[in-house]
Amino acid sequence: MPLAAAPFPLGAATTLAELADDPHPRLALLRAQEPVSWLPELNGWLV
């Protein structure tokens, strides 16, 4: 049986370094494609 896809792939791929360096491109992508997302790096939801 294949594994299910991650429910929040963009959030799961987001790193603290990426957010600290220049958060705007990633946040724009999240707003457009995943407006509610779980970010494991933050251990929380980004809305």
DRENBAFI-351939 format. One record per residue (C-alpha): residue number from 1; residue in one letter; x, z, y. Coordinates in steps of 0.001 Angstrom, whole numbers, padded with zeros to 6 digits. Each point is the difference from the previous one (the first is absolute). Layout:
<nodes>
NODE / i / aa / east / up / north
NODE / NUM / A / X / Z / Y
...
</nodes>
This chain:
<nodes>
NODE / i / aa / east / up / north
NODE / 1 / M / 000000 / 000000 / 000000
NODE / 2 / P / 001543 / -001011 / 003377
NODE / 3 / L / 000552 / 002606 / 002655
NODE / 4 / A / -002317 / -000085 / 002993
NODE / 5 / A / 001421 / -001143 / 003304
NODE / 6 / A / 000840 / 002724 / 002488
NODE / 7 / P / -003077 / 000643 / 002175
NODE / 8 / F / 002096 / 000106 / 003200
NODE / 9 / P / 002989 / -002328 / -000529
NODE / 10 / L / 001014 / -000235 / 003669
NODE / 11 / G / -000169 / 003746 / 000456
NODE / 12 / A / 001974 / 000537 / -003202
NODE / 13 / A / 002685 / -002417 / 001218
NODE / 14 / T / 000343 / 001620 / 003434
NODE / 15 / T / 003142 / 002094 / 000478
NODE / 16 / L / 000842 / 002758 / 002458
NODE / 17 / A / 003030 / -001984 / 001146
NODE / 18 / E / -002209 / -002982 / 000803
NODE / 19 / L / -002384 / 002175 / 002025
NODE / 20 / A / 002845 / 001785 / 001799
NODE / 21 / D / 001902 / -003194 / 000854
NODE / 22 / D / -002834 / -002208 / 001290
NODE / 23 / P / -003495 / 001018 / -001122
NODE / 24 / H / -001957 / -002654 / 001895
NODE / 25 / P / 000256 / -002955 / -002437
NODE / 26 / R / -000928 / 002112 / -003039
NODE / 27 / L / -002814 / 001800 / 001812
NODE / 28 / A / -001431 / -003340 / 001177
NODE / 29 / L / 000093 / -001293 / -003576
NODE / 30 / L / -001677 / 003150 / -001288
NODE / 31 / R / -002717 / -000213 / 002675
NODE / 32 / A / -000704 / -003620 / -000942
NODE / 33 / Q / 000128 / 000260 / -003792
NODE / 34 / E / -000340 / 003668 / -000969
NODE / 35 / P / -001648 / 001921 / 002862
NODE / 36 / V / -000334 / 003091 / -002191
NODE / 37 / S / 003069 / 000534 / -002141
NODE / 38 / W / 001768 / 002707 / -002003
NODE / 39 / L / 003698 / 000256 / 000910
NODE / 40 / P / 001916 / 001900 / -002685
NODE / 41 / E / 003004 / 000309 / 002359
NODE / 42 / L / -002190 / 002034 / 002363
NODE / 43 / N / -002000 / 001609 / -002800
NODE / 44 / G / -003114 / -000859 / 001962
NODE / 45 / W / -002534 / -002506 / 001188
NODE / 46 / L / 000535 / -002374 / 002893
NODE / 47 / V / -003258 / -000931 / 001707
</nodes>
